[in-house]
Structures are given as C-alpha cells and as structure tokens.
C-alpha cells in the first residue's frame, strides 16, 4: 500500500539553505631571526554556527506527530526534533549547522527528512505510537542542504549594523597590522647584529659547558679505576697475610707433635 501524502506544510519545501559569512583573512605576526614576519591566513566562512529555520504548519483538524531527521546528526543541531503539532497551528524548527572546514569543491550530500503521522485520540506515549505505526500511516518529506556564500555584488547591500561591525573589525585589523609594521621597522641592522652576537655567545657558552661536563666524566672514571686497583691490592695483601699465618701455625703444630712424640717414646722405653 502506498504511503499517504504529507499533510504538513513545509517552508521551505525542498532546500535548507545555510548562508555563511565571507572568507576572512587574519594577519598573524611571528619573529624569524629577530625580524617580524606578517602572514595572512584564511578563516573558513563556516567557522561559526549558522542557523536556519524550518517552519511546519498543520492545516488539518487533527493533531499530527512529527520527527525531523538528518543523514548527518553530528553536523547539525535540531530544536525541537520531534513533537506533536496541534490542529491549525505551526511551529518553527531551528536547524543549526555546526562549525566545520568548508571545501568549495565538495558537494553537500546532507539531507533532512520530516516524518509525520496523524496522532491517535487520547495519545499518552508518543514513542510507543511511533513504534507501533504501520508503514502506510507514515508521511515524509525530504529536503537537501545547500551551503551558500554571499556573492560579490551582495557585499554592498548589507545591513547598516553589519557594515558598522565589519568596518570596526577592519579598523582593528588594520591598526594591529600597522602596529606590527611599526615594530618591525624599529628592528634595524644594529639590533639584528646584537641578536646574532647574543646567539653566538650562547652557543659558545653551551660548548664550554659540554666540555666541562666531559672532563668531569673523565675524572670520575679515572677516580673509579684507581679505587678499584687499590681495593684489589688490599684484598691480595690481606689474603697473603692470612696464608702466611696459616703456614706458621701448621709448622708450630708439627713441631709440638714431634716433641710430644719424643717424650712419650722415652717414657715408654
């Protein structure tokens, strides 16, 4: 059985458009060998949250349950993403695109789907109703996502407040750029030479410390070798003394046994 036609009125009907700011280039200053370098790097037009609105209207005389789904749930924040739309009322659904790195060569394949069905009388559990719904009771509408950048001729037709904000931002960026340039102009050849001499002095000091460390290690190794030789000689002399003591004690015992033997032999005879 074919599905029913969508009873809700959608505005817009086919596309959700996300209009971003223009490409912006921000100056970034850094020092290279004591000289200030200024680099301009671009910022993605979708570096901030972009919001669009989807309006749902219920022209029928019955309440309608609805859900808003997307193929990229991590990229979009939808509020509210489900609910019940009373008869003859409407609701604005806020769809917020999260910041991301925009690639103009990449085509968007993200889509949204608005799913709806007629609410049963005396409904208490909306999730249960969705689970028990039959396929022929469901109605859906699909919308594709479109990322838009403002055209060149549209930049001059912006709101006065937006123009003021942009001009203030440009003044700030220009003043920061000028301050960076003035800082770089103060770094003359004499100061650059001082910086280079300081670098050479630090390198010489580091070399001297490395040589001292090497000499200390060699002295420690020589001291350890001398202590090992001394301890080995002491050990050998101690062993020799012990051996001499043992040999003298043995000779004394032999002489003693000999004398005792002679005395006993005379007594027996």
C-alpha positions as CSV (number, residue, x, y, z in Angstrom):
1,X,0.0,0.0,0.0
2,X,1.4,3.4,-1.0
3,X,2.2,6.0,1.7
4,X,0.0,9.0,2.3
5,X,0.9,12.4,1.0
6,X,2.4,14.8,3.6
7,X,-0.2,16.7,5.5
8,X,2.2,19.2,7.0
9,X,3.1,22.3,5.1
10,X,6.9,22.9,5.0
11,X,8.6,26.2,4.5
12,X,11.0,25.9,2.7
13,X,9.7,22.9,0.8
14,X,12.8,21.4,-0.9
15,X,16.0,23.0,0.3
16,X,17.5,24.1,3.6
17,X,20.0,26.9,2.8
18,X,22.9,27.8,5.1
19,X,24.3,31.2,4.3
20,X,27.8,31.8,5.6
21,X,30.0,34.9,6.1
22,X,32.6,35.9,3.5
23,X,36.1,34.5,3.5
24,X,38.2,36.4,6.0
25,X,42.0,36.7,6.2
26,X,43.5,37.4,9.5
27,X,47.1,38.8,10.0
28,X,49.4,36.7,12.1
29,X,52.8,38.1,13.2
30,X,55.8,36.0,14.2
31,X,59.6,36.6,14.6
32,X,62.1,34.9,12.3
33,X,65.8,35.6,13.3
34,X,64.7,38.8,15.1
35,X,62.6,40.1,12.2
36,X,58.8,40.3,12.4
37,X,57.0,38.4,9.7
38,X,53.3,39.1,9.0
39,X,51.4,36.2,7.4
40,X,47.8,36.4,6.2
41,X,45.9,33.1,6.6
42,X,42.2,32.5,5.7
43,X,39.4,31.6,8.1
44,X,36.6,29.3,6.9
45,X,33.3,31.0,6.3
46,X,31.6,28.3,8.3
47,X,33.9,28.7,11.4
48,X,30.8,29.7,13.4
49,X,27.3,28.3,14.0
50,X,25.0,29.0,11.0
51,X,21.3,28.9,11.8
52,X,18.3,28.4,9.5
53,X,14.6,27.9,10.2
54,X,12.2,25.2,9.0
55,X,8.5,26.1,9.5
56,X,6.0,23.3,9.9
57,X,2.3,24.1,9.7
58,X,-0.7,21.7,10.4
59,X,-3.7,22.8,8.3
60,X,-5.8,19.7,9.3
61,X,-8.3,19.4,12.1
62,X,-6.3,16.6,13.8
63,X,-3.1,16.6,15.8
64,X,-0.1,15.4,13.9
65,X,3.1,13.8,15.3
66,X,6.3,14.8,13.6
67,X,10.1,14.0,13.6
68,X,12.9,15.8,11.9
69,X,15.8,13.5,10.9
70,X,19.1,14.1,9.1
71,X,21.8,12.0,7.4
72,X,24.5,13.8,9.4
73,X,23.3,14.0,13.0
74,X,26.8,15.1,14.3
75,X,26.9,18.1,11.9
76,X,23.5,19.6,12.8
77,X,21.6,20.5,16.0
78,X,17.8,20.5,15.6
79,X,15.4,22.0,18.1
80,X,12.8,20.7,18.5
81,X,13.5,17.5,16.6
82,X,10.1,15.9,17.4
83,X,6.7,16.6,19.0
84,X,3.0,16.9,18.4
85,X,1.6,19.7,16.3
86,X,-1.9,20.7,17.2
87,X,-4.6,21.2,14.6
88,X,-4.4,24.5,12.8
89,X,-1.1,25.5,14.4
90,X,2.5,25.8,13.3
91,X,6.0,25.6,14.7
92,X,9.5,26.9,13.8
93,X,12.2,24.3,13.9
94,X,15.7,25.7,14.4
95,X,18.4,23.9,12.4
96,X,21.9,24.9,13.5
97,X,24.9,23.9,11.3
98,X,28.0,23.3,13.5
99,X,31.4,24.8,12.6
100,X,33.5,22.9,10.0
101,X,36.2,23.3,7.4
102,X,34.4,24.3,4.2
103,X,35.7,23.0,0.9
104,X,34.1,24.7,-2.1
105,X,34.9,21.8,-4.3
106,X,33.0,19.3,-2.2
107,X,29.3,19.0,-2.9
108,X,27.0,18.6,0.1
109,X,25.2,15.3,0.3
110,X,23.4,16.0,3.6
111,X,19.6,15.6,3.6
112,X,16.8,16.2,6.1
113,X,13.5,14.3,6.3
114,X,10.4,15.4,8.0
115,X,8.4,12.4,9.1
116,X,4.8,12.7,10.3
117,X,1.6,10.8,11.1
118,X,-1.8,11.5,12.4
119,X,-1.9,11.3,16.2
120,X,-4.4,8.8,17.6
121,X,-7.0,10.1,20.0
122,X,-6.1,10.2,23.7
123,X,-2.4,9.6,22.9
124,X,-0.2,9.2,26.1
125,X,3.0,7.6,24.8
126,X,4.4,9.2,21.6
127,X,7.4,6.9,21.4
128,X,5.1,3.9,21.6
129,X,2.9,5.3,18.9
130,X,5.9,5.7,16.6
131,X,7.0,2.1,17.3
132,X,3.5,0.7,16.6
133,X,2.9,2.8,13.5
134,X,2.3,1.0,10.2
135,X,4.3,2.0,7.1
136,X,1.2,3.2,5.3
137,X,0.4,5.6,8.2
138,X,3.7,7.4,7.9
139,X,4.2,10.5,5.8
140,X,7.6,12.0,4.9
141,X,9.2,14.9,3.0
142,X,12.8,15.3,2.1
143,X,14.9,18.4,1.9
144,X,18.5,18.8,0.8
145,X,21.1,21.0,2.4
146,X,22.7,23.9,0.4
147,X,25.7,25.9,1.5
148,X,25.8,29.4,0.2
149,X,28.4,32.1,0.2
150,X,27.4,35.7,-0.4
151,X,28.0,37.0,-3.9
152,X,30.4,39.8,-4.6
153,X,27.6,42.2,-5.6
154,X,25.7,41.4,-2.3
155,X,28.5,42.7,-0.1
156,X,27.4,46.3,-0.7
157,X,23.8,45.6,0.2
158,X,24.3,44.5,3.8
159,X,22.5,45.9,6.8
160,X,23.9,49.1,8.3
161,X,24.7,47.3,11.6
162,X,26.6,44.6,9.7
163,X,28.5,47.3,7.8
164,X,29.4,49.1,11.1
165,X,30.6,45.8,12.6
166,X,32.6,44.9,9.6
167,X,34.2,48.4,9.4
168,X,35.1,48.3,13.0
169,X,36.7,44.8,12.6
170,X,38.6,46.1,9.6
171,X,39.9,49.1,11.5
172,X,41.0,46.9,14.3
173,X,42.8,44.6,11.9
174,X,44.5,47.5,10.1
175,X,45.6,49.1,13.4
176,X,47.1,45.8,14.6
177,X,48.8,45.4,11.2
178,X,50.2,48.9,11.4
179,X,51.5,48.3,14.9
180,X,53.2,45.1,13.8
181,X,54.8,47.0,10.9
182,X,56.0,49.8,13.2
183,X,57.5,47.1,15.5
184,X,59.3,45.6,12.5
185,X,60.6,49.0,11.4
186,X,62.2,49.6,14.7
187,X,64.4,46.4,14.3
188,X,67.3,48.0,12.4
189,X,70.5,46.3,11.4
190,X,72.3,47.2,14.7
191,X,69.7,45.3,16.8
192,X,69.8,42.3,14.4
193,X,73.5,42.2,14.8
194,X,73.2,42.3,18.6
195,X,70.8,39.4,18.5
196,X,73.2,37.4,16.3
197,X,76.1,38.1,18.6
198,X,74.0,37.0,21.6
199,X,73.2,33.8,19.8
200,X,76.9,33.2,19.2
201,X,77.7,33.9,22.8
202,X,75.1,31.4,24.0
203,X,76.4,28.8,21.6
204,X,80.0,29.3,22.9
205,X,78.8,29.0,26.5
206,X,76.9,25.8,25.7
207,X,80.1,24.4,24.1
208,X,82.1,25.3,27.2
209,X,79.6,23.6,29.5
210,X,79.7,20.5,27.3
211,X,83.5,20.3,27.5
212,X,83.4,20.8,31.3
213,X,80.9,18.0,31.6
214,X,83.0,15.7,29.5
215,X,86.1,16.5,31.7
216,X,84.2,15.8,34.9
217,X,83.1,12.4,33.5
218,X,86.7,11.5,32.6
219,X,87.9,12.5,36.1
220,X,85.2,10.4,37.7
221,X,86.2,7.4,35.5
222,X,89.9,7.7,36.5
223,X,89.0,8.0,40.1
224,X,86.8,4.9,40.0
225,X,89.6,2.9,38.2
226,X,92.1,4.0,40.9
227,X,89.8,3.0,43.7
228,X,89.2,-0.4,42.1
229,X,93.0,-1.1,41.8
230,X,93.6,0.0,45.4
231,X,90.8,-2.3,46.7
232,X,92.1,-5.2,44.7
233,X,95.7,-4.8,46.0
234,X,94.5,-4.5,49.6
235,X,92.5,-7.7,49.1
236,X,95.5,-9.6,47.8
237,X,97.8,-8.4,50.6
238,X,95.2,-9.5,53.1
239,X,95.0,-12.9,51.6
240,X,98.8,-13.3,51.6
241,X,98.9,-12.4,55.3
242,X,96.2,-15.0,56.0
243,X,98.2,-17.6,54.1
244,X,101.4,-16.9,56.0
245,X,99.6,-17.0,59.3
246,X,98.2,-20.4,58.4
247,X,101.6,-21.8,57.3
248,X,103.3,-20.7,60.6
249,X,100.6,-22.2,62.7
250,X,100.9,-25.5,60.8
251,X,104.7,-25.6,61.4
252,X,104.3,-24.9,65.1
253,X,101.7,-27.7,65.4
254,X,104.0,-30.2,63.6
255,X,107.0,-29.3,66.0
256,X,104.7,-29.6,69.0
257,X,103.5,-33.0,67.9
258,X,107.1,-34.1,67.3
259,X,108.3,-33.0,70.8
260,X,105.3,-34.8,72.4
261,X,106.1,-37.9,70.4
262,X,109.7,-37.9,71.5
263,X,108.8,-37.5,75.2
264,X,106.2,-40.3,75.1
265,X,108.7,-42.6,73.3
266,X,111.3,-42.1,76.1
267,X,108.8,-42.8,78.8
268,X,107.8,-46.0,77.2
269,X,111.3,-47.2,76.7
